[in-house]
């Protein structure tokens, strides 16, 4: 009797482990998209807390980052599409397409960096000298990121969009 229970327990454990393994192999769903205006609001709120921004500075920062968000929206869509196409080119071993897509992705990324850099410059210009000292003392990767070229308030930084870790 106990031998039968042992086999049943073993069978149940095997079934459970197979079920868990299948769940672990399932592709992870993309995280839900953050509403762009909400993302800007969260970014400005974080920067306001860190730098003690005035109401006027918050309004200006919101306008600056909303403008940058709007300017970059179509570029982000194009970049996402280029990355999807790159995945297809990789799977089909289309070397020529990979080279072209890499150049496209690089150009789009560069344009996004320029938009973000200009927004950061405009934001930095509205800060007082005390606020600049605090801002400048923040880690180069920001509080939440470690990516190259990511500063405070930028992607991966305080109040910025969090980048996905590179795996």
N, C-alpha and C positions, 0 to 999 in steps of 0.2 A: 504494500500500500504506500509506504513512504517513498519507495523507489519510483512509483508512478507519479507521485506528487513532485518529486525531484525532476523528472523528465518534463512534466507540464510546466514547472517553473522555468526550466532551462529553455523550453520552446517559447514561453511568453517573453522571456528576456531577449531572446534572439529576434523575435518579431518586433519588439519595442526598439531594439538597437537598429534594425533595418529601417524602421519608420523614422527614427531620428536621423539616421544617415541620409535618407532621401530628403528630409527637410533641410539638412545642412547643404546638400548639393543643389537645392533649388536656387535659381538666380535671385539675388537680392533685388527688391524693388527700388527704383529710384526714390530718393527722399522727396517728400512733397515740396513743390515749388513755393517759395515765399513770395507773397505779393510784393512787387517792387516798391510801392509807396510805403508799405509796412516795413520793409527792409531799411529804407532810408530813415524812417521814423526811429527804428531801433538803433541805427547807427548814430543818429544825432543825439538820442537820449543817452547813449553810452558815452559819447564824447562830451556831452553836457555835464555828466556826472564827474568824469575824469578831470575836466578842465574848468568846471564851474562857469559855463557859458551863460551870458546874459540872454534875456528873451530875444533881443535884437540879433544877437549872434546865432541863436538857435534858428530863427527865421531865415537868416541869410544862409546858414549851413544847409538847411532843408532845401532851399531853392537851388543852391550849388549842386548838391548831391542828386536832387531830382532831375536837374538838367543833364547831369552826367549819365544818370540811369536811362533817361529817355534817349540820349545820343547813342548809347551803347546797346540798346535793346535789339535792333536788327543785326548788329554785329554778333551779339551773343547767339542769336538764332542761327546765323550763318556758320558760326564756329561749331555749334552743336551738330549741325547737319554735316559739316566737313569732317568732324570726328566720327560720325556714324559711317560716312562714306569711306573713311580711312579704314575702319574696321572691316568693311566689306572688301576693300582692296587687299588688305592683309590676308584675309581668309582665301581670296582667290589668287594670291601671289602675283598681283598686278603691280610690278615694280615701277613702271612708268607712272601709274596713277598715284602710287605712294609718294614718289618724288614731288609730283604736282600738288598733291594734297598737303604734304608737309610744308611746302612753300605758302600755300593758301592759309593754312593754320597759323603759320608764323606771322604772316602779314596781318591777319585778323587779330591775333594776340597782341601784336605791336600797336595796332590802332586802339585796342581796348586799354592798353597800358598808357597810351598818350592821353586818352580821355580821362582816365583815373588820375594820372599825374597832374593834369591841368586842374581838375577838381580839387585835388589836395593842395595845389599851390594857391588857388583862390581861397580855400578854407584857411590855410596857414596865414594868409594876408590879413584876415579879420581878427586874428588872435592878438591879445595883449602880450607884452614882453614876459609877464609872469606865466601866462598860459603857454607861450612858446617854450619856456624853460621846462615846464611839466611835460609837454608834448615831446620835446627833444630828448627827455630822459627816459621815455618809454622804450622798451626793447625794440630793436629793428624788425623783428618778426611780429611785433604786436603782442598783445597779451594771449591771444589764442592761436597764433600761427607761427610757422617756422619757415615759410617760403621765402625764397630770395626775392628781393624787391617789394616786399610787403611791409609797409610801415603802419604806424598807429592810425586807426580809422580806415585802413584799406582792407582789401580782402585778406582775411586771416588775422587782422588786427582788431583792436577794440572797436566794436560797433560796426565793423565791416562784415562782408560776406565771409563765412567760414569756408575755407577750401577743404576739399577732401584730402585725406592723407594719401601720399604716394605709396602704393603697394608694389 
